[in-house]
Amino acid sequence: MKPDRELIEKLRDADDAALWATVRGIALEKGFRLPEATPPQKTMERLRGTLSGNGTLSLGEAARVIAQYRKEQSDRG
């Protein structure tokens, strides 16, 4: 999937809850379950940072941010 520039801009400008809901939906389509709760602001800023101003998405970096968040969640309990 190659998101178009307009979609990336909408995601970048979305509030944290909307961005996380979109990420969760995409992950679920690919067979991954992510926590319902929106991650902390720091994690969301890192995730939003994977959406660049020139209309590209760094999937590798997004995957790393999400993997780190999942690890933090599993370490908590």
N, C-alpha and C positions, 0 to 999 in steps of 0.2 A: 504494500500500500504506500503510495506516495501522496501525502497530503498536499493540497494546493496552497498557494500563498495566502489566499483569503481565509482559509480554515485555520492556518497557523496563526495569523493575526488575531482571529477571534479567540482562539485558545489562549494566546498570550495575554489578551486583554480581559479575559473572563475572571470572575472572582474565584477564590480558592475552591469553594464548594463545587462550582460548575466545572472547573478544570479537573478536579479530582473525579467527579462523576463521569466525565468523558474518558479519563484514563482508565477508570474501573471498567467502563463499558467495553473499551477496546481490549483490555486484558481478558475480560470474560469471554469475548468472542474468540480469543486465542487459547482459551482453556485455563487461564490463570485467575485465581481468586485473590483479590486484594481487600484489605480491611475497609469497612464502610466509613469509618470515621476519617474525616479529612486530616491529613498529616499536619504536623506543626508548621508554623509559618516558615521556618528555616528550610524545611524539606520542600515546601511548595515554591519557595524562591529558587531553590536549586533546580527543581523540575521546570519551572517557568523559564529558567536560564537556558534550557535545552532548545527553546523555541527562539531562534535568532531573528533579529530585525530584518534580515534580508530574505525572509520567507522560507527558511530551511529548518529542518528538525534533525537534531543529533540523536538518533535512535539509540546508539550505543551508550551515550551519556544518560539519556532518560532511563534506560534499563538499569544502569548502575545506581542512579538515585533511588529508583523503586526497590531494587534489591537491598540497598542499605536500609531503607525504611522497613521493609519486611523483616530483615534481620533484627533491627532494633525492636520491632513489635514482638517477635518470637522470644527475644532475650528477656523481655519484661514479664512474660508469663504465659 
